[in-house]
Amino acid sequence: MNRVLITGGAGFLGSHLVDRLIDTHEVVVLDDLSTGSMDNLAVHVDNKRFTFIEGRISSETVVKAAIEGVHTVYHFAAQPDVRLSTELPYWDFEVNVVGTMKLLEVMRKSDVNRVVFASSGGTVYGETEVLPTPESTAFRPISNYGAAKGAIEMYLSSYSTLYDFTSISLRLANVIGSRLVHGVIYDFYRSLKRDSTILDVLGNGEQEKSYLYVTDAVEAAILLATNLQSGFNPVNVASGERLKVSRIAQIVIAELGLLDTQIEYAGGERGWPGDIACTDIDTSLLISLGWQPRVSISKAIGRCVQWLVKKFGPVE
Ligand SMILES: NC(=O)c1ccc[n+]([C@@H]2O[C@H](COP(=O)([O-])OP(=O)(O)OC[C@H]3O[C@@H](n4cnc5c(N)ncnc54)[C@H](O)[C@@H]3O)[C@@H](O)[C@H]2O)c1
């Protein structure tokens, strides 16, 4: 049975990957629980095939222990917040870029040379005029978070050539689903829970992005890990559906059954510095490998909202 390491496995995406792999793999999770939670892994803690290690990707000792006997590393641990990367650029660099370099170095020295990395399809390309954006587009990040993802990809490329690594870089759209406690849907839910009569929306509501349901993202990761067996492979991962922030606000309000909510827009084409007004990534490569999204984005938002209600209570 293959043994895999999932860094960030207590987080939103990582824990869904654990759910999917645990029946067929030995799964080791390495997570410092900075944004993740053991609640996301509660159903697995007594499983003999599951091991949890609390610690950082930047700790050589911890990573060495976590990596023993591992075939593939799914590297999902990160500081995932674009806004924080603007406020604290060097800290973001240390967690995301330096942390990943330390992980890659332990991998190299331990002869573990397969990595699937959670990159970002919107933020590495920045505000390109090529829409939908193919993988060949030059990186022009407008956020430090995107710059960090791009820098890590450069190292995945060089490690593939120099040290025979197989690396898959999942250039993910905005992923949504249960256990998501950051991003636009969570922010809307929190705001409406405080006051359901007004929803303050950052920007003019015209920002339009690519989205993806979490289990579709996980299936893409596994398909690519199975099919791509050498070199550096960047692949866009998105549903092909693009949605405006104003539409997301309407869906969230409807899903919560609210009838008298006013939506108020702060104005401006970006929600915050580093926010990209329009993203749409070209998924031809992923589709050519046999992947199809199964869950529509409106259904995905609905499931995300219902999970939030169950976890944190109804909005009245
Ligand atoms: N959610 C999305 O829409 C999206 C889109 C594109 C890319 N990504 C990337 O996917 C990955 C997972 O994102 P997520 O949305 O699940 O976020 P998340 O915050 O839920 O998960 C990140 C996990 O990493 C852990 N972590 C953070 N720093 C760590 C460190 N130094 N050492 C060990 N563990 C650490 C956190 O505790 C958390 O469990 C991230 O790399 C993120 O940048 C996410």
The ligand as an ORCA input file, in Angstrom:
! r2SCAN-3c Opt
* xyz 0 1
  N      -8.821     27.224     -0.997
  C      -8.547     27.709     -2.187
  O      -9.411     28.266     -2.873
  C      -7.158     27.591     -2.768
  C      -6.923     28.029     -4.081
  C      -5.644     27.936     -4.613
  C      -4.623     27.374     -3.857
  N      -4.866     26.970     -2.587
  C      -3.758     26.388     -1.811
  O      -4.186     25.125     -1.336
  C      -3.548     24.844     -0.088
  C      -4.597     24.534      0.964
  O      -5.428     25.677      1.135
  P      -6.704     25.642      2.069
  O      -7.693     26.537      1.446
  O      -7.055     24.256      2.392
  O      -6.125     26.406      3.354
  P      -6.136     25.949      4.875
  O      -5.662     27.136      5.654
  O      -7.433     25.353      5.251
  O      -5.029     24.806      4.884
  C      -3.648     25.069      5.049
  C      -3.151     24.107      6.128
  O      -1.735     24.254      6.255
  C      -1.412     24.293      7.653
  N      -0.141     25.030      7.734
  C       0.066     26.350      7.495
  N       1.365     26.648      7.624
  C       2.003     25.481      7.955
  C       3.350     25.138      8.207
  N       4.342     26.055      8.155
  N       3.651     23.856      8.509
  C       2.667     22.915      8.581
  N       1.365     23.192      8.343
  C       1.041     24.458      8.032
  C      -2.586     24.960      8.313
  O      -2.708     24.681      9.681
  C      -3.748     24.378      7.506
  O      -4.214     23.173      8.055
  C      -2.705     26.081      0.228
  O      -1.391     25.877     -0.251
  C      -3.370     27.171     -0.569
  O      -2.480     28.226     -0.873
  C      -6.105     27.067     -2.018
*
